[in-house]
Amino acid sequence: MLKLLDVKKSYPIREDLDQVVLENFNLELEGTGFVSILGTSGSGKTTLLNLLGALDKVDSGKILFEDEEITDLSSFRSKKIGFIFQHYNLIDHLSILDNVLIVMSDDVTNKRKRAKSILVDVGLGDHLNKLPKQLSGGQKQRVAIARAIAKDVDILLCDEPLGNLDEKTGEKIADMIKELSKSKLVLLVTHNNEVAKKYSDRIIYLKYGKIESDTQNVTNPAKKKDSEKKNFKISNLWLAFKNIVGRFMHTIKTVILLSFILLITLITIALDTRIFQQYMHERSIDKGVKNLILYVNEDSEDLLSDLESMNHIDNAEYIYDNKIEIAISLEWGPIGRTSFESISDNEWVKDNIVQGRYPENEQEILVTPKHAITVLTQLGIGGEKLLDKYEAGIIDDAEVFTMIFRRNIILNYTGHPRVKVVGLIDGEKIYDFKESIYVLDEFSNLIEEELKPIGVNVFKDNLFRDAEDQIKEELENDSRVVPYDRYNLSAETEYSRIDAFSKLFKTTSAIIILVSLIVLTSLMVTALFERKYEIGLYRSFGYGGKKVTKILMLEFVIIGIDSIILSLALFTLFLNLAVKKLGLLISFTEILNSMNLVIFIPLLTLIILGFMMVVVIISKKVIFKDQIIVNLKAN
């Protein structure tokens, strides 16, 4: 038995004014039977239906079921109430079968088989897997009736269920509802007096929120039915999965966008690891210096060996302060002064000879192209603008070497020993200290003076900035040497350019990620608000707010996991291509280990899922502010 005692219900018109729809309203309904509620628009019949269906709360008064006040509206709806609406209220992306299954508790034995059987009974056996949009109006209403039968509730509320149907179809639907009233309490809200008189056991006429008439329409009143206690449980995961599959295009858009965000994040982190940073330094400073020049404060026999024992140092050679006068012929006299550096057994120098070959004896030397141009200019060979032509690319290393290779260089020492330039060393990859000549150790035999080392040329094993910083850090504690300031400025410029590029890349990536997150948030919020009608349906079926939230969250968890898997697959492809195309002499596993993915991936997953949960919760709160019936009318 369902009772309303002194019920009042009003709705706000404006801030300081409410419109009272029902006041001091009393009604008692038996456990079974067909009760029609009639009245003009504004009479309160829909408001009454909403209150009886626990879709709305009373302002005052009580609603009792089996002599107990209804306090938990959601639980009451889920266990006792079923609905049949004028607009069918089917979920568009679910099949006909799934639209019935969503109201059936998991406690029902063989519920899928039961749902199919009910649909067959209402004449929809051939349409089980169709979507609502593929059915006629009458067929959709049959689905709504099948859903009400499947839910097996005590009270069935019908809001103009025949309003959109033709007369013949309407009669068939009315007959089905009449049959249900034999075991349930059916309340029909309608404007159609003929339908009410033909099918109703009791007719209640409302006017201005009051019962104007209440008449029995049959000689045998409906029998009272004892209510059974039922539990309503349905798998959140099942419905979340169905929603994801049913809303396939939206799911794809979200997965692609989220995967893009994750992929950009992973690539940014990968490019910031030591491995890729080292590669960037090696390639970016490919035309930069790979040697470090040090001043010698204290001469030591062990200095070179001590330096070479340090990390990241391949070779260390003295730079001598002995000024050597050079000439092309005895008649011309000296054309310049230069210092020299030993390069014996220096593999890096061998690898960076751009023209010619490595010296084989003390009378063969190497110079940089610009040093060679200085000598040629002093001799008047190649014209005054020889250096300009070289820097403009008009002449190249080969032409410079051809011009200098023909000349014997005479040293201004006893016997006037002659040396010959047999190769050019790449001047862009070595800092040329005062335009030195590069010689073998045996070259000292040609010089009468005592050799005076002024500095040391240190050749690094790589161009990574960490190697540079580590060398400098170790040298800070060595009082025998001091880094050459001019070199430091040159090297720092190269590294600063790379750092600036790295910062620009990370900033750009951050902006892309931020914009993508804004788009993702907009997509999620829009999708949730577009589903107000669907959410209203769930709540009318008896799904509580927490259950609806869990379903929505599960949907986004599944989407998030799919996105993470896709982004990791694309990232793996990116790394494999990077390893092959860039020629990195490292394994794929080394890169992953350098990124600490074991820690990073779970952390990123938690952040992404947490972000999505926050969006769901905030959107849900806004949507749930509306009454359930408002959400149902959002369609």
C-alpha positions in Angstrom: 0.0 0.0 0.0 1.2 3.5 -0.9 0.1 6.6 1.0 0.6 10.3 0.8 -0.1 12.2 4.0 -0.4 16.0 4.1 2.1 16.4 1.2 3.1 19.8 0.0 5.2 20.4 -3.1 6.2 23.8 -4.6 8.7 25.0 -7.2 10.6 28.3 -7.1 9.4 30.8 -9.7 12.0 33.4 -8.7 14.2 34.1 -5.7 11.4 35.3 -3.4 8.4 33.5 -4.9 7.4 29.8 -5.0 4.5 28.2 -6.9 2.6 25.7 -4.7 1.5 22.7 -6.8 0.3 20.3 -4.2 -0.7 21.3 -0.6 -2.3 19.2 2.2 -2.5 16.4 -0.4 -3.6 12.9 0.8 -4.0 9.8 -1.2 -4.1 6.0 -0.5 -3.4 3.4 -3.2 -3.7 -0.4 -3.0 -1.0 -2.8 -3.9 -2.4 -3.8 -7.4 -4.7 -2.3 -10.0 -4.9 0.2 -12.8 -5.2 3.7 -11.5 -5.5 6.6 -14.0 -4.7 10.2 -13.0 -6.4 12.8 -15.2 -6.4 16.6 -15.1 -5.7 19.6 -17.2 -2.2 21.0 -17.7 -0.9 22.5 -14.4 -3.3 20.4 -12.3 -0.4 18.6 -10.5 -0.6 15.2 -12.0 3.0 15.0 -13.3 4.2 16.4 -10.0 2.2 13.7 -8.2 3.8 11.1 -10.5 7.3 12.4 -9.8 6.7 12.2 -6.0 5.2 8.7 -6.2 8.1 7.6 -8.3 10.7 9.0 -5.9 12.0 11.3 -8.6 11.4 14.3 -6.5 11.3 15.2 -2.8 8.3 16.6 -0.9 8.5 20.0 0.8 6.6 18.7 3.8 4.4 15.7 4.7 5.1 12.0 4.3 5.0 9.3 1.6 4.5 5.8 3.1 5.0 2.4 1.5 3.7 -0.6 3.5 3.2 1.9 6.4 6.9 2.8 6.4 8.1 6.3 5.4 10.2 6.5 2.3 13.5 8.1 3.2 16.0 6.5 0.8 14.5 7.6 -2.6 17.2 5.9 -4.7 16.8 2.6 -2.9 13.0 2.8 -3.2 13.2 3.6 -7.0 15.6 0.7 -7.6 13.6 -1.9 -5.8 9.9 -0.8 -6.1 9.4 1.5 -9.1 9.3 1.1 -12.8 8.6 3.7 -15.5 7.0 3.8 -18.9 7.3 7.3 -20.5 5.7 9.0 -23.5 9.2 9.4 -25.1 10.2 5.8 -24.3 13.4 6.8 -22.5 15.7 4.3 -24.1 19.4 4.6 -24.1 20.3 5.2 -27.8 23.8 3.6 -27.8 22.6 0.3 -26.2 20.9 -2.5 -28.0 17.3 -3.4 -27.3 18.4 -6.4 -25.2 20.9 -4.2 -23.2 18.2 -1.6 -22.6 16.3 -4.4 -20.8 19.3 -5.9 -19.0 20.3 -2.6 -17.4 17.3 -2.7 -15.0 17.7 -6.4 -14.1 19.6 -7.2 -10.9 22.6 -9.5 -11.1 20.7 -11.7 -8.6 18.3 -12.8 -11.3 19.0 -16.3 -12.5 19.9 -16.5 -16.2 18.9 -12.9 -16.6 20.1 -12.6 -20.2 17.9 -15.6 -21.1 15.0 -14.0 -19.1 15.4 -10.7 -20.9 15.3 -12.4 -24.3 12.2 -14.3 -23.2 10.4 -11.1 -22.2 11.3 -9.4 -25.4 10.0 -12.3 -27.4 6.7 -12.2 -25.4 6.2 -8.5 -26.3 6.8 -9.3 -30.0 10.4 -8.1 -30.3 12.2 -11.5 -30.7 13.6 -10.5 -34.1 15.0 -7.2 -32.9 17.2 -8.1 -29.9 20.4 -6.6 -31.2 19.0 -3.5 -32.9 19.4 0.0 -31.6 16.4 2.1 -30.5 16.8 4.3 -33.6 16.1 1.3 -35.8 12.6 0.7 -34.2 9.2 2.3 -34.7 7.4 4.2 -31.9 5.3 1.2 -31.0 8.3 -1.1 -30.9 10.2 1.4 -28.6 7.2 1.4 -26.2 7.2 -2.4 -26.2 10.8 -2.2 -25.1 9.9 0.1 -22.3 7.1 -2.3 -21.2 9.6 -5.3 -21.5 12.0 -3.3 -19.3 9.2 -2.7 -16.7 8.4 -6.4 -16.7 12.0 -7.4 -16.4 12.5 -5.1 -13.4 9.7 -6.9 -11.7 8.7 -4.0 -9.5 5.7 -3.4 -7.3 4.7 0.0 -8.8 4.6 0.9 -12.5 4.3 4.6 -13.3 3.2 5.5 -16.8 3.5 9.1 -18.1 1.4 9.4 -21.3 2.8 6.1 -22.7 0.3 6.2 -25.6 0.8 9.8 -26.5 3.1 9.2 -29.6 1.4 6.1 -30.9 -1.3 5.5 -33.4 -4.7 4.2 -32.3 -4.1 0.5 -33.2 -0.6 0.4 -31.6 -1.9 2.3 -28.6 -4.5 -0.3 -27.9 -2.0 -3.1 -28.0 0.3 -1.2 -25.6 -2.6 -0.4 -23.3 -3.6 -4.1 -23.2 -0.1 -5.0 -22.2 -0.1 -2.5 -19.4 -3.6 -3.6 -18.3 -2.2 -7.2 -18.0 0.6 -6.0 -15.8 -1.9 -4.3 -13.4 -3.1 -7.7 -12.3 0.1 -8.2 -10.3 1.3 -4.6 -9.8 0.1 -1.1 -9.0 -0.1 0.7 -12.3 -0.5 4.5 -12.3 -1.3 6.1 -15.6 -1.0 9.9 -16.2 -3.1 10.7 -19.2 -5.3 13.3 -20.9 -7.3 10.6 -22.7 -10.6 10.0 -20.8 -11.6 7.1 -23.1 -8.4 5.2 -22.3 -8.9 5.8 -18.6 -12.5 4.6 -18.7 -11.7 1.5 -20.8 -8.7 0.2 -18.8 -8.8 1.7 -15.3 -9.9 0.2 -12.1 -9.8 3.6 -10.5 -9.9 7.1 -11.9 -8.5 10.1 -10.0 -9.2 13.6 -11.4 -7.0 16.5 -10.2 -7.7 20.2 -10.4 -5.4 22.9 -9.0 -3.4 20.4 -7.0 -6.5 18.9 -5.3 -8.4 15.7 -5.9 -11.6 16.8 -7.5 -13.0 13.2 -7.9 -11.9 9.7 -7.1 -14.0 6.9 -8.5 -13.9 3.1 -8.8 -14.3 2.0 -12.4 -15.0 -1.7 -11.9 -17.2 -3.8 -9.6 -14.3 -5.9 -8.4 -11.6 -3.7 -6.9 -8.0 -4.7 -7.1 -6.7 -7.2 -4.6 -4.0 -6.1 -2.1 -0.7 -7.6 -2.8 2.1 -8.2 -0.3 5.3 -6.6 -1.3 8.5 -8.7 -1.6 11.8 -7.4 -0.5 14.3 -7.3 -3.3 17.9 -6.4 -3.8 19.0 -4.5 -6.9 22.6 -5.1 -8.0 24.1 -4.7 -11.5 27.7 -4.9 -12.6 29.2 -1.4 -13.0 32.0 -2.8 -15.2 29.5 -4.4 -17.6 27.5 -1.2 -18.1 30.7 0.9 -18.4 32.0 -1.4 -21.1 28.7 -1.3 -22.9 28.7 2.5 -22.8 32.2 2.6 -24.2 31.4 0.3 -27.1 28.1 2.0 -27.7 29.6 5.5 -27.8 32.5 4.2 -30.1 33.3 7.5 -31.9 33.5 9.5 -28.7 35.7 6.8 -27.2 38.0 6.8 -30.2 38.3 10.6 -30.0 39.1 10.5 -26.3 41.6 7.7 -26.6 43.5 9.4 -29.5 43.7 12.7 -27.7 44.8 11.2 -24.4 47.3 9.0 -26.2 48.7 12.1 -28.0 49.1 13.8 -24.6 50.9 10.8 -23.1 53.1 10.3 -26.2 54.3 13.9 -26.2 55.0 13.6 -22.5 57.0 10.4 -22.9 59.0 11.8 -25.9 59.8 14.9 -23.9 61.0 12.9 -21.0 63.0 10.6 -23.3 64.7 13.5 -25.0 65.7 14.9 -21.6 67.4 11.7 -20.6 71.2 11.4 -20.4 71.3 9.2 -23.5 69.5 11.6 -25.9 71.2 14.6 -24.3 74.6 13.1 -25.0 73.5 12.4 -28.6 72.3 15.9 -29.1 75.6 17.3 -27.7 77.6 15.0 -30.0 75.6 15.9 -33.1 74.9 19.6 -32.3 78.6 20.3 -31.5 79.7 18.2 -34.4 81.4 21.3 -35.7 82.3 22.5 -32.2 85.4 22.0 -30.1 86.3 18.7 -28.6 89.4 19.8 -26.9 90.0 21.7 -23.7 92.9 24.0 -23.3 94.6 24.4 -19.9 97.2 26.8 -18.6 100.1 25.1 -16.9 100.9 26.5 -13.5 103.4 23.9 -12.5 105.5 21.7 -14.7 105.3 18.0 -13.9 106.5 14.9 -15.5 103.3 13.1 -14.4 100.9 15.8 -15.5 100.0 14.3 -18.8 99.5 10.8 -17.5 97.5 12.1 -14.5 95.2 14.0 -16.9 94.8 11.0 -19.2 93.7 8.9 -16.2 90.7 11.1 -15.6 87.3 10.2 -16.8 86.3 11.4 -20.2 89.9 12.3 -21.3 91.3 10.5 -24.3 94.6 12.3 -24.8 96.6 15.2 -23.2 99.4 17.0 -25.1 101.6 19.9 -24.1 101.4 23.3 -25.9 104.8 24.9 -26.1 105.5 28.6 -25.7 108.5 28.5 -28.0 107.9 31.0 -30.7 108.9 29.6 -34.1 109.7 31.9 -36.9 108.6 30.4 -40.2 109.5 31.4 -43.8 108.9 30.1 -47.3 112.4 31.0 -48.6 115.6 32.4 -47.1 115.3 35.4 -49.4 111.8 36.4 -48.2 112.7 36.2 -44.5 110.3 35.3 -41.7 106.6 35.7 -42.4 105.3 34.9 -38.9 105.7 33.4 -35.5 103.8 30.4 -34.2 103.7 27.9 -31.3 103.4 24.2 -31.7 101.6 21.3 -30.2 102.5 17.6 -30.0 99.9 15.2 -31.5 101.8 11.9 -31.3 99.4 8.9 -31.2 96.4 11.1 -31.0 93.5 9.1 -32.6 91.1 12.0 -32.4 93.4 14.2 -34.6 93.7 11.3 -37.1 90.0 11.1 -37.4 89.6 14.9 -38.0 92.1 15.4 -40.8 90.0 17.0 -43.5 92.6 17.1 -46.2 95.9 15.2 -46.6 97.3 12.7 -44.1 98.8 12.3 -40.7 102.5 13.2 -40.2 105.0 10.4 -40.5 108.2 12.1 -39.4 109.4 15.3 -37.6 109.5 17.3 -40.9 105.8 16.9 -41.5 103.2 19.0 -39.8 99.4 19.7 -39.7 97.7 23.1 -39.6 94.1 24.3 -39.6 92.7 25.7 -42.8 92.5 29.2 -41.3 96.2 29.0 -40.2 97.1 27.9 -43.8 95.1 30.8 -45.2 97.0 33.2 -42.8 100.3 32.0 -44.2 99.1 32.1 -47.8 97.7 35.6 -47.3 101.1 36.8 -46.0 102.7 35.3 -49.1 100.2 37.1 -51.3 98.8 33.8 -52.6 95.1 33.6 -53.3 94.4 37.3 -53.0 93.6 39.6 -50.1 90.1 38.2 -49.6 91.2 34.6 -49.4 89.7 34.1 -45.9 86.4 35.8 -47.0 86.2 33.4 -49.9 86.8 30.4 -47.7 84.2 31.5 -45.1 81.7 32.2 -47.9 82.2 28.7 -49.3 83.7 29.9 -52.6 86.8 27.9 -52.0 87.0 24.8 -49.8 89.5 22.8 -47.8 90.8 20.9 -50.8 91.8 24.1 -52.6 93.5 25.6 -49.5 95.4 22.4 -49.1 96.5 22.4 -52.7 97.9 25.9 -52.3 99.8 25.2 -49.0 100.9 21.7 -49.9 103.2 23.0 -52.6 105.2 25.2 -50.1 108.1 24.1 -48.0 108.1 26.0 -44.7 111.6 27.0 -43.3 112.1 27.2 -39.6 114.4 30.0 -38.4 116.9 27.8 -36.6 120.4 26.6 -37.3 120.5 24.8 -40.6 117.2 26.2 -41.5 115.3 22.9 -41.3 112.4 22.6 -43.6 108.9 21.2 -42.8 106.0 20.5 -45.0 102.2 20.8 -44.4 100.9 17.3 -45.2 97.4 17.7 -43.9 94.7 20.1 -42.6 93.0 19.4 -39.3 89.4 20.5 -38.9 89.6 23.9 -37.3 85.9 23.8 -36.3 86.4 20.8 -34.1 89.4 21.9 -32.2 90.2 25.2 -30.5 93.3 26.4 -32.3 95.6 28.0 -29.6 97.3 31.0 -31.2 97.3 29.3 -34.7 99.6 26.5 -33.7 101.3 23.9 -35.9 100.6 20.3 -34.9 103.7 18.0 -34.9 105.1 14.7 -33.7 107.2 14.4 -30.6 110.3 14.1 -32.9 109.8 17.7 -34.0 111.7 18.9 -30.9 114.9 17.5 -32.5 114.7 20.4 -35.0 114.7 23.0 -32.3 117.7 24.1 -30.3 115.8 25.8 -27.5 114.6 24.2 -24.3 111.0 23.4 -24.7 108.7 25.5 -22.4 105.2 24.1 -22.0 102.7 26.9 -21.5 99.6 24.8 -21.6 98.0 21.4 -22.2 95.6 20.4 -24.9 93.1 17.9 -23.5 91.0 15.9 -25.9 87.7 14.7 -24.5 86.1 11.3 -25.3 82.7 12.8 -25.9 80.9 16.2 -26.3 78.3 15.6 -23.6 78.1 18.5 -21.2 78.2 16.2 -18.2 81.6 15.0 -19.4 82.7 18.7 -19.8 81.5 19.5 -16.3 83.0 16.5 -14.7 86.4 17.3 -16.2 86.2 20.9 -15.0 85.2 19.7 -11.5 88.2 17.4 -11.2 90.5 20.1 -12.6 89.3 22.5 -9.9 91.3 20.5 -7.3 94.4 20.3 -9.4 96.6 23.3 -8.7 98.9 22.5 -11.7 96.4 23.6 -14.4 93.8 26.2 -15.0 91.2 26.1 -17.8 91.8 28.6 -20.6 89.1 31.4 -20.3 88.7 32.0 -24.0 88.0 28.4 -24.6 85.5 28.3 -21.8 83.6 31.1 -23.4 83.6 29.3 -26.7 82.5 26.0 -25.3 79.9 27.6 -23.1 78.3 29.3 -26.1 77.9 25.9 -27.8 76.4 24.3 -24.8 74.1 27.3 -24.1 72.7 27.0 -27.6 71.8 23.3 -27.0 70.4 24.1 -23.5 68.3 26.9 -25.1 67.0 24.5 -27.7 66.2 21.9 -25.0 64.3 24.5 -22.9 62.4 25.7 -26.0 61.4 22.1 -26.9 60.3 21.4 -23.3 58.4 24.7 -23.2 56.7 24.0 -26.5 55.8 20.4 -25.4 54.4 21.8 -22.1 52.2 24.2 -24.1 51.0 21.5 -26.4 50.2 19.2 -23.5 48.4 22.1 -21.6 46.3 22.9 -24.7 45.6 19.3 -25.3 44.5 18.9 -21.7 42.1 21.8 -22.0 40.7 20.3 -25.2 40.4 16.9 -23.4 38.7 18.5 -20.4 36.2 20.3 -22.8 35.6 17.0 -24.6 34.9 15.1 -21.4 32.7 17.8 -19.8 30.7 18.2 -23.0 30.2 14.5 -23.3 29.1 14.3 -19.7 26.6 17.1 -20.1 25.3 15.6 -23.3 24.5 12.5 -21.2 22.3 14.3 -18.7 19.3 12.5 -20.2 21.1 9.1 -19.9 22.2 9.9 -16.4 18.6 10.8 -15.5 17.4 7.5 -16.9 19.9 5.6 -14.7 18.7 7.4 -11.7 15.1 6.8 -12.6 16.0 3.1 -12.8 17.2 3.3 -9.2 20.9 3.8 -9.7 22.2 6.0 -6.8 24.5 8.9 -7.3 27.5 6.9 -6.2 26.7 4.1 -8.5 26.3 6.4 -11.5 29.6 8.1 -10.6 31.4 4.7 -10.4 30.1 3.8 -13.8 31.3 7.0 -15.3 34.7 6.7 -13.6 35.0 3.1 -14.8 34.4 4.3 -18.3 37.2 6.8 -18.1 39.5 4.3 -16.3 39.1 1.9 -19.2 39.6 4.7 -21.7 42.7 5.8 -19.7 44.2 2.3 -19.7 43.6 1.9 -23.5 45.2 5.3 -24.1 48.3 4.3 -22.0 48.7 1.0 -23.9 48.4 2.8 -27.2 50.8 5.6 -26.2 53.3 3.0 -25.0 53.0 1.1 -28.2 53.6 4.3 -30.3 56.4 5.3 -27.9 58.1 1.9 -28.4 57.9 2.4 -32.2 59.4 5.9 -31.8 62.3 4.6 -29.7 63.0 1.8 -32.1 63.1 4.3 -35.0 65.2 6.6 -33.0 67.8 3.9 -32.2 68.0 2.9 -35.9 67.8 6.3 -37.6 70.1 8.1 -35.2 72.6 5.3 -35.0 72.5 5.2 -31.2 74.9 2.5 -30.0 72.6 1.5 -27.2 69.8 -1.0 -26.6 66.2 -0.2 -26.4 66.2 -1.5 -22.8 68.9 1.0 -21.8 66.8 3.9 -22.9 63.8 2.6 -21.0 65.9 2.1 -17.9 67.3 5.7 -18.2 63.7 7.0 -18.1 62.8 5.1 -14.9 59.6 3.9 -16.5 59.0 1.4 -13.7 58.3 4.4 -11.5 57.2 6.9 -14.1 54.4 4.9 -15.9 52.4 4.1 -12.7 52.9 7.7 -11.6 51.7 9.1 -14.9 48.8 6.7 -14.9 47.7 7.9 -11.5 48.0 11.5 -12.5 45.9 11.0 -15.7 43.3 8.9 -14.1 43.1 11.3 -11.1 42.6 14.2 -13.5 39.8 12.4 -15.3 38.2 11.4 -11.9 38.2 15.1 -10.8 36.5 16.1 -14.1 33.9 13.4 -13.6 33.2 14.4 -10.0 32.9 18.1 -10.7 30.7 17.5 -13.8 28.5 15.1 -11.8 27.9 17.6 -9.1 26.7 20.1 -11.6 24.5 17.6 -13.4 23.1 16.2 -10.1 22.0 19.6 -9.0 19.1 19.3 -11.3 16.1 17.1 -10.4 16.0 13.7 -12.0 12.9 14.6 -14.0 14.8 17.7 -15.4 17.5 15.5 -16.7 15.0 13.2 -18.2 13.5 16.1 -20.1 16.9 17.2 -21.3 16.4 15.0 -24.3 
